[in-house]
Amino acid sequence: MKIPKTIKTYCKKCKKHTEHKLTQYKARSARKLSIGTRKNIRKHKTGYGGMAKHIATVKKQNKKPVFTAECTVCKAKHYFVIPKKMKKTEFNA
Ligand SMILES: [Zn+2]
């Protein structure tokens, strides 16, 4: 589906609707020494209970696309999710 490069949406910082630039959101890798990561490893990957199970063999085809929207007035960034599953997203030229 084709998506416009700029949208007009509400900015929490400006407290009004402003122009926003859209870019594809990319998750950074988790910090290995953070307390949450260590707790997760302790809970799921150690001892007899730490055997991996329910590993998905079929990958999901469609996802709800997530974008980073940047306000052109105050440069604040926030998430912008399109609440519809789609296979492919493309920005309008
Ligand atoms: Zn703003």
PDB file of the backbone (N, CA, C, O) and the ligand in Angstrom, with CONECT records:
HET     ZN  A 101       1
ATOM      1  N   MET A   1       0.832  -1.191   0.000  1.00  0.00           N
ATOM      2  CA  MET A   1       0.000   0.000   0.000  1.00  0.00           C
ATOM      3  C   MET A   1       0.874   1.251   0.000  1.00  0.00           C
ATOM      4  O   MET A   1       1.921   1.275   0.647  1.00  0.00           O
ATOM      5  N   LYS A   2       0.458   2.272  -0.710  1.00  0.00           N
ATOM      6  CA  LYS A   2       1.245   3.508  -0.790  1.00  0.00           C
ATOM      7  C   LYS A   2       0.840   4.457   0.324  1.00  0.00           C
ATOM      8  O   LYS A   2      -0.340   4.640   0.626  1.00  0.00           O
ATOM      9  N   ILE A   3       1.869   5.059   0.928  1.00  0.00           N
ATOM     10  CA  ILE A   3       1.674   5.919   2.087  1.00  0.00           C
ATOM     11  C   ILE A   3       2.338   7.266   1.819  1.00  0.00           C
ATOM     12  O   ILE A   3       3.453   7.306   1.298  1.00  0.00           O
ATOM     13  N   PRO A   4       1.668   8.381   2.167  1.00  0.00           N
ATOM     14  CA  PRO A   4       2.285   9.686   1.926  1.00  0.00           C
ATOM     15  C   PRO A   4       3.494   9.917   2.829  1.00  0.00           C
ATOM     16  O   PRO A   4       3.567   9.376   3.933  1.00  0.00           O
ATOM     17  N   LYS A   5       4.457  10.740   2.344  1.00  0.00           N
ATOM     18  CA  LYS A   5       5.672  10.992   3.113  1.00  0.00           C
ATOM     19  C   LYS A   5       5.415  11.921   4.295  1.00  0.00           C
ATOM     20  O   LYS A   5       6.055  11.799   5.340  1.00  0.00           O
ATOM     21  N   THR A   6       4.481  12.845   4.126  1.00  0.00           N
ATOM     22  CA  THR A   6       4.143  13.757   5.230  1.00  0.00           C
ATOM     23  C   THR A   6       2.655  13.655   5.528  1.00  0.00           C
ATOM     24  O   THR A   6       1.827  13.511   4.628  1.00  0.00           O
ATOM     25  N   ILE A   7       2.333  13.736   6.836  1.00  0.00           N
ATOM     26  CA  ILE A   7       0.930  13.703   7.244  1.00  0.00           C
ATOM     27  C   ILE A   7       0.683  14.829   8.238  1.00  0.00           C
ATOM     28  O   ILE A   7       1.612  15.356   8.849  1.00  0.00           O
ATOM     29  N   LYS A   8      -0.575  15.182   8.384  1.00  0.00           N
ATOM     30  CA  LYS A   8      -0.936  16.193   9.372  1.00  0.00           C
ATOM     31  C   LYS A   8      -1.586  15.460  10.541  1.00  0.00           C
ATOM     32  O   LYS A   8      -2.651  14.860  10.394  1.00  0.00           O
ATOM     33  N   THR A   9      -0.933  15.512  11.709  1.00  0.00           N
ATOM     34  CA  THR A   9      -1.469  14.831  12.882  1.00  0.00           C
ATOM     35  C   THR A   9      -1.153  15.633  14.144  1.00  0.00           C
ATOM     36  O   THR A   9      -0.395  16.603  14.114  1.00  0.00           O
ATOM     37  N   TYR A  10      -1.758  15.197  15.259  1.00  0.00           N
ATOM     38  CA  TYR A  10      -1.641  15.931  16.521  1.00  0.00           C
ATOM     39  C   TYR A  10      -0.247  15.795  17.116  1.00  0.00           C
ATOM     40  O   TYR A  10       0.294  14.692  17.190  1.00  0.00           O
ATOM     41  N   CYS A  11       0.332  16.907  17.538  1.00  0.00           N
ATOM     42  CA  CYS A  11       1.621  16.896  18.224  1.00  0.00           C
ATOM     43  C   CYS A  11       1.384  17.247  19.693  1.00  0.00           C
ATOM     44  O   CYS A  11       0.797  18.280  20.012  1.00  0.00           O
ATOM     45  N   LYS A  12       1.860  16.354  20.593  1.00  0.00           N
ATOM     46  CA  LYS A  12       1.623  16.551  22.030  1.00  0.00           C
ATOM     47  C   LYS A  12       2.379  17.764  22.558  1.00  0.00           C
ATOM     48  O   LYS A  12       1.933  18.428  23.493  1.00  0.00           O
ATOM     49  N   LYS A  13       3.532  18.045  21.945  1.00  0.00           N
ATOM     50  CA  LYS A  13       4.366  19.147  22.437  1.00  0.00           C
ATOM     51  C   LYS A  13       3.796  20.502  22.008  1.00  0.00           C
ATOM     52  O   LYS A  13       3.736  21.446  22.796  1.00  0.00           O
ATOM     53  N   CYS A  14       3.373  20.573  20.724  1.00  0.00           N
ATOM     54  CA  CYS A  14       2.803  21.823  20.213  1.00  0.00           C
ATOM     55  C   CYS A  14       1.342  21.979  20.617  1.00  0.00           C
ATOM     56  O   CYS A  14       0.796  23.081  20.556  1.00  0.00           O
ATOM     57  N   LYS A  15       0.703  20.881  21.030  1.00  0.00           N
ATOM     58  CA  LYS A  15      -0.708  20.839  21.435  1.00  0.00           C
ATOM     59  C   LYS A  15      -1.657  21.256  20.307  1.00  0.00           C
ATOM     60  O   LYS A  15      -2.701  21.860  20.553  1.00  0.00           O
ATOM     61  N   LYS A  16      -1.282  20.928  19.075  1.00  0.00           N
ATOM     62  CA  LYS A  16      -2.163  21.170  17.937  1.00  0.00           C
ATOM     63  C   LYS A  16      -1.726  20.296  16.766  1.00  0.00           C
ATOM     64  O   LYS A  16      -0.690  19.634  16.838  1.00  0.00           O
ATOM     65  N   HIS A  17      -2.509  20.289  15.689  1.00  0.00           N
ATOM     66  CA  HIS A  17      -2.162  19.518  14.512  1.00  0.00           C
ATOM     67  C   HIS A  17      -1.052  20.220  13.725  1.00  0.00           C
ATOM     68  O   HIS A  17      -1.141  21.412  13.432  1.00  0.00           O
ATOM     69  N   THR A  18      -0.006  19.459  13.387  1.00  0.00           N
ATOM     70  CA  THR A  18       1.098  20.004  12.591  1.00  0.00           C
ATOM     71  C   THR A  18       1.514  18.980  11.539  1.00  0.00           C
ATOM     72  O   THR A  18       1.074  17.831  11.565  1.00  0.00           O
ATOM     73  N   GLU A  19       2.361  19.412  10.621  1.00  0.00           N
ATOM     74  CA  GLU A  19       2.904  18.512   9.604  1.00  0.00           C
ATOM     75  C   GLU A  19       3.938  17.578  10.237  1.00  0.00           C
ATOM     76  O   GLU A  19       4.746  18.008  11.060  1.00  0.00           O
ATOM     77  N   HIS A  20       3.908  16.306   9.852  1.00  0.00           N
ATOM     78  CA  HIS A  20       4.855  15.322  10.370  1.00  0.00           C
ATOM     79  C   HIS A  20       5.500  14.577   9.207  1.00  0.00           C
ATOM     80  O   HIS A  20       4.844  14.237   8.222  1.00  0.00           O
ATOM     81  N   LYS A  21       6.807  14.331   9.345  1.00  0.00           N
ATOM     82  CA  LYS A  21       7.534  13.552   8.353  1.00  0.00           C
ATOM     83  C   LYS A  21       7.530  12.095   8.796  1.00  0.00           C
ATOM     84  O   LYS A  21       7.788  11.807   9.965  1.00  0.00           O
ATOM     85  N   LEU A  22       7.238  11.168   7.877  1.00  0.00           N
ATOM     86  CA  LEU A  22       7.190   9.748   8.226  1.00  0.00           C
ATOM     87  C   LEU A  22       8.449   9.028   7.760  1.00  0.00           C
ATOM     88  O   LEU A  22       8.915   9.214   6.636  1.00  0.00           O
ATOM     89  N   THR A  23       8.987   8.195   8.659  1.00  0.00           N
ATOM     90  CA  THR A  23      10.072   7.288   8.273  1.00  0.00           C
ATOM     91  C   THR A  23       9.764   5.920   8.872  1.00  0.00           C
ATOM     92  O   THR A  23       9.051   5.808   9.869  1.00  0.00           O
ATOM     93  N   GLN A  24      10.317   4.880   8.242  1.00  0.00           N
ATOM     94  CA  GLN A  24      10.084   3.513   8.719  1.00  0.00           C
ATOM     95  C   GLN A  24      10.725   3.336  10.092  1.00  0.00           C
ATOM     96  O   GLN A  24      11.884   3.701  10.289  1.00  0.00           O
ATOM     97  N   TYR A  25       9.970   2.772  11.049  1.00  0.00           N
ATOM     98  CA  TYR A  25      10.508   2.537  12.385  1.00  0.00           C
ATOM     99  C   TYR A  25      11.363   1.282  12.381  1.00  0.00           C
ATOM    100  O   TYR A  25      10.995   0.267  11.788  1.00  0.00           O
ATOM    101  N   LYS A  26      12.526   1.362  13.057  1.00  0.00           N
ATOM    102  CA  LYS A  26      13.404   0.207  13.131  1.00  0.00           C
ATOM    103  C   LYS A  26      13.798   0.007  14.589  1.00  0.00           C
ATOM    104  O   LYS A  26      14.356   0.909  15.214  1.00  0.00           O
ATOM    105  N   ALA A  27      13.507  -1.172  15.131  1.00  0.00           N
ATOM    106  CA  ALA A  27      13.805  -1.439  16.544  1.00  0.00           C
ATOM    107  C   ALA A  27      15.283  -1.672  16.725  1.00  0.00           C
ATOM    108  O   ALA A  27      15.905  -2.397  15.949  1.00  0.00           O
ATOM    109  N   ARG A  28      15.856  -1.053  17.760  1.00  0.00           N
ATOM    110  CA  ARG A  28      17.272  -1.291  18.046  1.00  0.00           C
ATOM    111  C   ARG A  28      17.400  -2.586  18.829  1.00  0.00           C
ATOM    112  O   ARG A  28      16.431  -3.059  19.422  1.00  0.00           O
ATOM    113  N   SER A  29      18.609  -3.163  18.829  1.00  0.00           N
ATOM    114  CA  SER A  29      18.806  -4.415  19.542  1.00  0.00           C
ATOM    115  C   SER A  29      18.779  -4.157  21.043  1.00  0.00           C
ATOM    116  O   SER A  29      19.163  -3.079  21.497  1.00  0.00           O
ATOM    117  N   ALA A  30      18.319  -5.155  21.823  1.00  0.00           N
ATOM    118  CA  ALA A  30      18.177  -5.005  23.264  1.00  0.00           C
ATOM    119  C   ALA A  30      19.542  -4.942  23.930  1.00  0.00           C
ATOM    120  O   ALA A  30      20.477  -5.617  23.501  1.00  0.00           O
ATOM    121  N   ARG A  31      19.660  -4.122  24.990  1.00  0.00           N
ATOM    122  CA  ARG A  31      20.914  -4.043  25.736  1.00  0.00           C
ATOM    123  C   ARG A  31      21.095  -5.343  26.513  1.00  0.00           C
ATOM    124  O   ARG A  31      20.171  -5.791  27.191  1.00  0.00           O
ATOM    125  N   LYS A  32      22.276  -5.950  26.421  1.00  0.00           N
ATOM    126  CA  LYS A  32      22.469  -7.282  26.987  1.00  0.00           C
ATOM    127  C   LYS A  32      22.568  -7.271  28.503  1.00  0.00           C
ATOM    128  O   LYS A  32      22.264  -8.274  29.148  1.00  0.00           O
ATOM    129  N   LEU A  33      22.991  -6.148  29.084  1.00  0.00           N
ATOM    130  CA  LEU A  33      23.198  -6.120  30.528  1.00  0.00           C
ATOM    131  C   LEU A  33      22.108  -5.360  31.282  1.00  0.00           C
ATOM    132  O   LEU A  33      22.250  -5.103  32.478  1.00  0.00           O
ATOM    133  N   SER A  34      21.024  -5.000  30.598  1.00  0.00           N
ATOM    134  CA  SER A  34      19.959  -4.290  31.300  1.00  0.00           C
ATOM    135  C   SER A  34      19.235  -5.264  32.225  1.00  0.00           C
ATOM    136  O   SER A  34      19.249  -6.473  31.996  1.00  0.00           O
ATOM    137  N   ILE A  35      18.601  -4.733  33.272  1.00  0.00           N
ATOM    138  CA  ILE A  35      17.971  -5.580  34.288  1.00  0.00           C
ATOM    139  C   ILE A  35      16.841  -6.422  33.678  1.00  0.00           C
ATOM    140  O   ILE A  35      16.644  -7.571  34.072  1.00  0.00           O
ATOM    141  N   GLY A  36      16.106  -5.855  32.727  1.00  0.00           N
ATOM    142  CA  GLY A  36      15.008  -6.594  32.106  1.00  0.00           C
ATOM    143  C   GLY A  36      15.509  -7.788  31.310  1.00  0.00           C
ATOM    144  O   GLY A  36      14.918  -8.866  31.368  1.00  0.00           O
ATOM    145  N   THR A  37      16.600  -7.604  30.565  1.00  0.00           N
ATOM    146  CA  THR A  37      17.172  -8.711  29.786  1.00  0.00           C
ATOM    147  C   THR A  37      17.678  -9.810  30.715  1.00  0.00           C
ATOM    148  O   THR A  37      17.464 -10.995  30.459  1.00  0.00           O
ATOM    149  N   ARG A  38      18.357  -9.409  31.806  1.00  0.00           N
ATOM    150  CA  ARG A  38      18.887 -10.407  32.734  1.00  0.00           C
ATOM    151  C   ARG A  38      17.763 -11.194  33.402  1.00  0.00           C
ATOM    152  O   ARG A  38      17.873 -12.407  33.576  1.00  0.00           O
ATOM    153  N   LYS A  39      16.681 -10.507  33.777  1.00  0.00           N
ATOM    154  CA  LYS A  39      15.538 -11.187  34.399  1.00  0.00           C
ATOM    155  C   LYS A  39      14.914 -12.179  33.434  1.00  0.00           C
ATOM    156  O   LYS A  39      14.534 -13.283  33.823  1.00  0.00           O
ATOM    157  N   ASN A  40      14.810 -11.775  32.163  1.00  0.00           N
ATOM    158  CA  ASN A  40      14.203 -12.624  31.136  1.00  0.00           C
ATOM    159  C   ASN A  40      15.038 -13.887  30.917  1.00  0.00           C
ATOM    160  O   ASN A  40      14.492 -14.980  30.771  1.00  0.00           O
ATOM    161  N   ILE A  41      16.352 -13.732  30.894  1.00  0.00           N
ATOM    162  CA  ILE A  41      17.239 -14.887  30.721  1.00  0.00           C
ATOM    163  C   ILE A  41      17.106 -15.827  31.915  1.00  0.00           C
ATOM    164  O   ILE A  41      17.002 -17.042  31.749  1.00  0.00           O
ATOM    165  N   ARG A  42      17.109 -15.251  33.130  1.00  0.00           N
ATOM    166  CA  ARG A  42      16.995 -16.053  34.342  1.00  0.00           C
ATOM    167  C   ARG A  42      15.675 -16.838  34.359  1.00  0.00           C
ATOM    168  O   ARG A  42      15.629 -17.980  34.815  1.00  0.00           O
ATOM    169  N   LYS A  43      14.620 -16.221  33.864  1.00  0.00           N
ATOM    170  CA  LYS A  43      13.300 -16.843  33.918  1.00  0.00           C
ATOM    171  C   LYS A  43      13.140 -17.934  32.855  1.00  0.00           C
ATOM    172  O   LYS A  43      12.577 -18.993  33.131  1.00  0.00           O
ATOM    173  N   HIS A  44      13.634 -17.675  31.639  1.00  0.00           N
ATOM    174  CA  HIS A  44      13.296 -18.554  30.517  1.00  0.00           C
ATOM    175  C   HIS A  44      14.427 -19.415  30.001  1.00  0.00           C
ATOM    176  O   HIS A  44      14.170 -20.367  29.265  1.00  0.00           O
ATOM    177  N   LYS A  45      15.655 -19.128  30.350  1.00  0.00           N
ATOM    178  CA  LYS A  45      16.735 -19.835  29.683  1.00  0.00           C
ATOM    179  C   LYS A  45      17.649 -20.613  30.617  1.00  0.00           C
ATOM    180  O   LYS A  45      18.661 -21.149  30.164  1.00  0.00           O
ATOM    181  N   THR A  46      17.330 -20.695  31.905  1.00  0.00           N
ATOM    182  CA  THR A  46      18.196 -21.431  32.823  1.00  0.00           C
ATOM    183  C   THR A  46      17.426 -22.597  33.444  1.00  0.00           C
ATOM    184  O   THR A  46      16.197 -22.566  33.517  1.00  0.00           O
ATOM    185  N   GLY A  47      18.147 -23.620  33.888  1.00  0.00           N
ATOM    186  CA  GLY A  47      17.544 -24.754  34.582  1.00  0.00           C
ATOM    187  C   GLY A  47      16.753 -25.660  33.667  1.00  0.00           C
ATOM    188  O   GLY A  47      16.822 -25.547  32.443  1.00  0.00           O
ATOM    189  N   TYR A  48      15.981 -26.583  34.288  1.00  0.00           N
ATOM    190  CA  TYR A  48      15.198 -27.543  33.490  1.00  0.00           C
ATOM    191  C   TYR A  48      14.025 -26.893  32.781  1.00  0.00           C
ATOM    192  O   TYR A  48      13.568 -27.382  31.747  1.00  0.00           O
ATOM    193  N   GLY A  49      13.535 -25.788  33.336  1.00  0.00           N
ATOM    194  CA  GLY A  49      12.405 -25.099  32.701  1.00  0.00           C
ATOM    195  C   GLY A  49      12.836 -24.242  31.531  1.00  0.00           C
ATOM    196  O   GLY A  49      12.001 -23.630  30.865  1.00  0.00           O
ATOM    197  N   GLY A  50      14.122 -24.192  31.277  1.00  0.00           N
ATOM    198  CA  GLY A  50      14.616 -23.279  30.255  1.00  0.00           C
ATOM    199  C   GLY A  50      14.721 -23.854  28.874  1.00  0.00           C
ATOM    200  O   GLY A  50      15.412 -23.295  28.022  1.00  0.00           O
ATOM    201  N   MET A  51      14.042 -24.976  28.627  1.00  0.00           N
ATOM    202  CA  MET A  51      14.084 -25.552  27.285  1.00  0.00           C
ATOM    203  C   MET A  51      13.142 -24.780  26.379  1.00  0.00           C
ATOM    204  O   MET A  51      12.005 -24.475  26.738  1.00  0.00           O
ATOM    205  N   ALA A  52      13.636 -24.483  25.224  1.00  0.00           N
ATOM    206  CA  ALA A  52      12.825 -23.725  24.284  1.00  0.00           C
ATOM    207  C   ALA A  52      11.714 -24.595  23.725  1.00  0.00           C
ATOM    208  O   ALA A  52      11.954 -25.730  23.314  1.00  0.00           O
ATOM    209  N   LYS A  53      10.514 -24.071  23.709  1.00  0.00           N
ATOM    210  CA  LYS A  53       9.397 -24.786  23.092  1.00  0.00           C
ATOM    211  C   LYS A  53       8.517 -23.793  22.355  1.00  0.00           C
ATOM    212  O   LYS A  53       8.684 -22.580  22.478  1.00  0.00           O
ATOM    213  N   HIS A  54       7.604 -24.312  21.609  1.00  0.00           N
ATOM    214  CA  HIS A  54       6.690 -23.504  20.805  1.00  0.00           C
ATOM    215  C   HIS A  54       7.457 -22.551  19.892  1.00  0.00           C
ATOM    216  O   HIS A  54       7.167 -21.355  19.857  1.00  0.00           O
ATOM    217  N   ILE A  55       8.412 -23.066  19.171  1.00  0.00           N
ATOM    218  CA  ILE A  55       9.109 -22.240  18.192  1.00  0.00           C
ATOM    219  C   ILE A  55       8.273 -22.235  16.915  1.00  0.00           C
ATOM    220  O   ILE A  55       7.984 -23.288  16.347  1.00  0.00           O
ATOM    221  N   ALA A  56       7.891 -21.046  16.472  1.00  0.00           N
ATOM    222  CA  ALA A  56       7.009 -20.926  15.318  1.00  0.00           C
ATOM    223  C   ALA A  56       7.708 -21.411  14.061  1.00  0.00           C
ATOM    224  O   ALA A  56       8.831 -20.999  13.773  1.00  0.00           O
ATOM    225  N   THR A  57       7.051 -22.282  13.315  1.00  0.00           N
ATOM    226  CA  THR A  57       7.629 -22.768  12.071  1.00  0.00           C
ATOM    227  C   THR A  57       7.118 -21.956  10.876  1.00  0.00           C
ATOM    228  O   THR A  57       7.769 -21.884   9.834  1.00  0.00           O
ATOM    229  N   VAL A  58       5.934 -21.344  11.049  1.00  0.00           N
ATOM    230  CA  VAL A  58       5.363 -20.548   9.968  1.00  0.00           C
ATOM    231  C   VAL A  58       5.471 -19.081  10.361  1.00  0.00           C
ATOM    232  O   VAL A  58       4.993 -18.681  11.423  1.00  0.00           O
ATOM    233  N   LYS A  59       6.096 -18.286   9.509  1.00  0.00           N
ATOM    234  CA  LYS A  59       6.222 -16.864   9.798  1.00  0.00           C
ATOM    235  C   LYS A  59       4.956 -16.141   9.379  1.00  0.00           C
ATOM    236  O   LYS A  59       4.336 -16.469   8.367  1.00  0.00           O
ATOM    237  N   LYS A  60       4.586 -15.146  10.181  1.00  0.00           N
ATOM    238  CA  LYS A  60       3.401 -14.366   9.840  1.00  0.00           C
ATOM    239  C   LYS A  60       3.687 -13.508   8.621  1.00  0.00           C
ATOM    240  O   LYS A  60       4.762 -12.921   8.493  1.00  0.00           O
ATOM    241  N   GLN A  61       2.706 -13.443   7.725  1.00  0.00           N
ATOM    242  CA  GLN A  61       2.897 -12.772   6.451  1.00  0.00           C
ATOM    243  C   GLN A  61       2.682 -11.264   6.542  1.00  0.00           C
ATOM    244  O   GLN A  61       3.428 -10.485   5.949  1.00  0.00           O
ATOM    245  N   ASN A  62       1.665 -10.865   7.284  1.00  0.00           N
ATOM    246  CA  ASN A  62       1.300  -9.452   7.300  1.00  0.00           C
ATOM    247  C   ASN A  62       1.526  -8.847   8.676  1.00  0.00           C
ATOM    248  O   ASN A  62       1.367  -9.512   9.699  1.00  0.00           O
ATOM    249  N   LYS A  63       1.899  -7.582   8.678  1.00  0.00           N
ATOM    250  CA  LYS A  63       2.114  -6.866   9.933  1.00  0.00           C
ATOM    251  C   LYS A  63       1.506  -5.489   9.837  1.00  0.00           C
ATOM    252  O   LYS A  63       1.342  -4.930   8.753  1.00  0.00           O
ATOM    253  N   LYS A  64       1.170  -4.945  11.022  1.00  0.00           N
ATOM    254  CA  LYS A  64       0.732  -3.554  11.036  1.00  0.00           C
ATOM    255  C   LYS A  64       1.979  -2.685  10.957  1.00  0.00           C
ATOM    256  O   LYS A  64       2.849  -2.793  11.821  1.00  0.00           O
ATOM    257  N   PRO A  65       2.093  -1.829   9.949  1.00  0.00           N
ATOM    258  CA  PRO A  65       3.320  -1.059   9.789  1.00  0.00           C
ATOM    259  C   PRO A  65       3.458   0.028  10.852  1.00  0.00           C
ATOM    260  O   PRO A  65       2.487   0.702  11.198  1.00  0.00           O
ATOM    261  N   VAL A  66       4.686   0.190  11.368  1.00  0.00           N
ATOM    262  CA  VAL A  66       4.991   1.201  12.382  1.00  0.00           C
ATOM    263  C   VAL A  66       5.931   2.228  11.777  1.00  0.00           C
ATOM    264  O   VAL A  66       6.921   1.882  11.132  1.00  0.00           O
ATOM    265  N   PHE A  67       5.611   3.490  11.991  1.00  0.00           N
ATOM    266  CA  PHE A  67       6.448   4.566  11.474  1.00  0.00           C
ATOM    267  C   PHE A  67       6.889   5.475  12.604  1.00  0.00           C
ATOM    268  O   PHE A  67       6.271   5.504  13.668  1.00  0.00           O
ATOM    269  N   THR A  68       7.969   6.224  12.367  1.00  0.00           N
ATOM    270  CA  THR A  68       8.370   7.290  13.271  1.00  0.00           C
ATOM    271  C   THR A  68       7.922   8.596  12.634  1.00  0.00           C
ATOM    272  O   THR A  68       8.316   8.919  11.514  1.00  0.00           O
ATOM    273  N   ALA A  69       7.098   9.341  13.354  1.00  0.00           N
ATOM    274  CA  ALA A  69       6.615  10.618  12.845  1.00  0.00           C
ATOM    275  C   ALA A  69       7.374  11.742  13.544  1.00  0.00           C
ATOM    276  O   ALA A  69       7.420  11.807  14.772  1.00  0.00           O
ATOM    277  N   GLU A  70       7.972  12.631  12.737  1.00  0.00           N
ATOM    278  CA  GLU A  70       8.729  13.743  13.307  1.00  0.00           C
ATOM    279  C   GLU A  70       8.015  15.050  12.998  1.00  0.00           C
ATOM    280  O   GLU A  70       7.729  15.366  11.843  1.00  0.00           O
ATOM    281  N   CYS A  71       7.736  15.798  14.052  1.00  0.00           N
ATOM    282  CA  CYS A  71       7.065  17.092  13.896  1.00  0.00           C
ATOM    283  C   CYS A  71       8.015  18.063  13.212  1.00  0.00           C
ATOM    284  O   CYS A  71       9.176  18.182  13.604  1.00  0.00           O
ATOM    285  N   THR A  72       7.520  18.762  12.185  1.00  0.00           N
ATOM    286  CA  THR A  72       8.401  19.683  11.458  1.00  0.00           C
ATOM    287  C   THR A  72       8.567  21.006  12.196  1.00  0.00           C
ATOM    288  O   THR A  72       9.453  21.793  11.864  1.00  0.00           O
ATOM    289  N   VAL A  73       7.715  21.259  13.204  1.00  0.00           N
ATOM    290  CA  VAL A  73       7.802  22.521  13.944  1.00  0.00           C
ATOM    291  C   VAL A  73       8.770  22.395  15.115  1.00  0.00           C
ATOM    292  O   VAL A  73       9.687  23.204  15.253  1.00  0.00           O
ATOM    293  N   CYS A  74       8.566  21.358  15.979  1.00  0.00           N
ATOM    294  CA  CYS A  74       9.393  21.252  17.200  1.00  0.00           C
ATOM    295  C   CYS A  74      10.343  20.063  17.161  1.00  0.00           C
ATOM    296  O   CYS A  74      11.093  19.857  18.115  1.00  0.00           O
ATOM    297  N   LYS A  75      10.336  19.274  16.091  1.00  0.00           N
ATOM    298  CA  LYS A  75      11.236  18.129  15.896  1.00  0.00           C
ATOM    299  C   LYS A  75      11.004  16.968  16.878  1.00  0.00           C
ATOM    300  O   LYS A  75      11.847  16.078  16.988  1.00  0.00           O
ATOM    301  N   ALA A  76       9.883  16.973  17.582  1.00  0.00           N
ATOM    302  CA  ALA A  76       9.577  15.863  18.500  1.00  0.00           C
ATOM    303  C   ALA A  76       9.208  14.639  17.682  1.00  0.00           C
ATOM    304  O   ALA A  76       8.587  14.739  16.624  1.00  0.00           O
ATOM    305  N   LYS A  77       9.609  13.461  18.203  1.00  0.00           N
ATOM    306  CA  LYS A  77       9.330  12.225  17.485  1.00  0.00           C
ATOM    307  C   LYS A  77       8.346  11.375  18.265  1.00  0.00           C
ATOM    308  O   LYS A  77       8.396  11.335  19.494  1.00  0.00           O
ATOM    309  N   HIS A  78       7.450  10.693  17.560  1.00  0.00           N
ATOM    310  CA  HIS A  78       6.595   9.712  18.205  1.00  0.00           C
ATOM    311  C   HIS A  78       6.205   8.626  17.205  1.00  0.00           C
ATOM    312  O   HIS A  78       6.428   8.754  16.002  1.00  0.00           O
ATOM    313  N   TYR A  79       5.608   7.539  17.744  1.00  0.00           N
ATOM    314  CA  TYR A  79       5.203   6.423  16.905  1.00  0.00           C
ATOM    315  C   TYR A  79       3.972   6.796  16.103  1.00  0.00           C
ATOM    316  O   TYR A  79       3.152   7.607  16.533  1.00  0.00           O
ATOM    317  N   PHE A  80       3.858   6.202  14.956  1.00  0.00           N
ATOM    318  CA  PHE A  80       2.641   6.347  14.158  1.00  0.00           C
ATOM    319  C   PHE A  80       2.324   4.982  13.568  1.00  0.00           C
ATOM    320  O   PHE A  80       3.041   4.508  12.687  1.00  0.00           O
ATOM    321  N   VAL A  81       1.257   4.342  14.043  1.00  0.00           N
ATOM    322  CA  VAL A  81       0.898   2.993  13.605  1.00  0.00           C
ATOM    323  C   VAL A  81      -0.367   3.069  12.774  1.00  0.00           C
ATOM    324  O   VAL A  81      -1.344   3.704  13.171  1.00  0.00           O
ATOM    325  N   ILE A  82      -0.348   2.421  11.624  1.00  0.00           N
ATOM    326  CA  ILE A  82      -1.557   2.301  10.813  1.00  0.00           C
ATOM    327  C   ILE A  82      -2.282   1.048  11.280  1.00  0.00           C
ATOM    328  O   ILE A  82      -1.740  -0.048  11.140  1.00  0.00           O
ATOM    329  N   PRO A  83      -3.492   1.167  11.832  1.00  0.00           N
ATOM    330  CA  PRO A  83      -4.152   0.012  12.442  1.00  0.00           C
ATOM    331  C   PRO A  83      -4.767  -0.933  11.428  1.00  0.00           C
ATOM    332  O   PRO A  83      -5.948  -1.270  11.510  1.00  0.00           O
ATOM    333  N   LYS A  84      -3.965  -1.353  10.483  1.00  0.00           N
ATOM    334  CA  LYS A  84      -4.447  -2.283   9.467  1.00  0.00           C
ATOM    335  C   LYS A  84      -3.275  -3.128   9.009  1.00  0.00           C
ATOM    336  O   LYS A  84      -2.191  -2.601   8.760  1.00  0.00           O
ATOM    337  N   LYS A  85      -3.481  -4.442   8.893  1.00  0.00           N
ATOM    338  CA  LYS A  85      -2.398  -5.317   8.471  1.00  0.00           C
ATOM    339  C   LYS A  85      -2.196  -5.221   6.971  1.00  0.00           C
ATOM    340  O   LYS A  85      -3.156  -5.221   6.200  1.00  0.00           O
ATOM    341  N   MET A  86      -0.918  -5.137   6.560  1.00  0.00           N
ATOM    342  CA  MET A  86      -0.630  -5.112   5.137  1.00  0.00           C
ATOM    343  C   MET A  86       0.710  -5.784   4.860  1.00  0.00           C
ATOM    344  O   MET A  86       1.593  -5.848   5.715  1.00  0.00           O
ATOM    345  N   LYS A  87       0.824  -6.284   3.629  1.00  0.00           N
ATOM    346  CA  LYS A  87       1.994  -7.066   3.257  1.00  0.00           C
ATOM    347  C   LYS A  87       3.192  -6.171   2.985  1.00  0.00           C
ATOM    348  O   LYS A  87       4.307  -6.470   3.413  1.00  0.00           O
ATOM    349  N   LYS A  88       2.963  -5.081   2.280  1.00  0.00           N
ATOM    350  CA  LYS A  88       4.054  -4.255   1.788  1.00  0.00           C
ATOM    351  C   LYS A  88       3.659  -2.784   1.914  1.00  0.00           C
ATOM    352  O   LYS A  88       2.518  -2.416   1.635  1.00  0.00           O
ATOM    353  N   THR A  89       4.597  -1.953   2.332  1.00  0.00           N
ATOM    354  CA  THR A  89       4.319  -0.520   2.383  1.00  0.00           C
ATOM    355  C   THR A  89       5.324   0.224   1.516  1.00  0.00           C
ATOM    356  O   THR A  89       6.477  -0.184   1.378  1.00  0.00           O
ATOM    357  N   GLU A  90       4.864   1.307   0.946  1.00  0.00           N
ATOM    358  CA  GLU A  90       5.688   2.064   0.018  1.00  0.00           C
ATOM    359  C   GLU A  90       5.352   3.536   0.164  1.00  0.00           C
ATOM    360  O   GLU A  90       4.182   3.903   0.262  1.00  0.00           O
ATOM    361  N   PHE A  91       6.385   4.387   0.179  1.00  0.00           N
ATOM    362  CA  PHE A  91       6.123   5.814   0.255  1.00  0.00           C
ATOM    363  C   PHE A  91       5.801   6.373  -1.125  1.00  0.00           C
ATOM    364  O   PHE A  91       6.350   5.933  -2.136  1.00  0.00           O
ATOM    365  N   ASN A  92       4.907   7.344  -1.146  1.00  0.00           N
ATOM    366  CA  ASN A  92       4.585   8.000  -2.406  1.00  0.00           C
ATOM    367  C   ASN A  92       5.765   8.834  -2.877  1.00  0.00           C
ATOM    368  O   ASN A  92       6.450   9.467  -2.073  1.00  0.00           O
ATOM    369  N   ALA A  93       5.995   8.831  -4.162  1.00  0.00           N
ATOM    370  CA  ALA A  93       7.136   9.602  -4.699  1.00  0.00           C
ATOM    371  C   ALA A  93       6.821  11.105  -4.672  1.00  0.00           C
ATOM    372  O   ALA A  93       7.651  11.917  -5.080  1.00  0.00           O
TER     373      ALA A  93
HETATM  374 ZN    ZN A 101       5.473  19.704  17.474  1.00  0.00          ZN2+
END
